[in-house]
Amino acid sequence: MNIVIWDTDSSRINNIERNLRMAMKQLGISGRVSSMSEPPLLGRQGLLGKTPVLEHNGLYWSLSPGEEIHLEQCLSLLTKLRNLEKQKRPEGMS
């Protein structure tokens, strides 16, 4: 599972990345966490003023602009994403 953190606040990015990695570890999910903090790219995606935003497979998720995404929230999101990915797999594959 690959997740991109879209934000311009480096401290918040670091905290969210830590929370995502902890949640992934707790849930046994492997993957990569990266960040995108370039204002022109955030602007092109229409995300300025909405950050932090998490992206997975081209889908964007956010809670409250300007607020850190906490461990419990990361656990909830990753659980939902994992369940969606399981539903999309063909029968017989796990």
Sequence and secondary structure as in RCSB ss.txt:
>XXXX:A:sequence
MNIVIWDTDSSRINNIERNLRMAMKQLGISGRVSSMSEPPLLGRQGLLGKTPVLEHNGLYWSLSPGEEIHLEQCL
SLLTKLRNLEKQKRPEGMS
>XXXX:A:secstr
 EEEEE S HHHHHHHHHHHHHHHHHHT   EEEEE  HHHHHHTT TTT SEEEETTEEE SSTTS   HHHHH
HHHHHHHHHHHHHS TT  
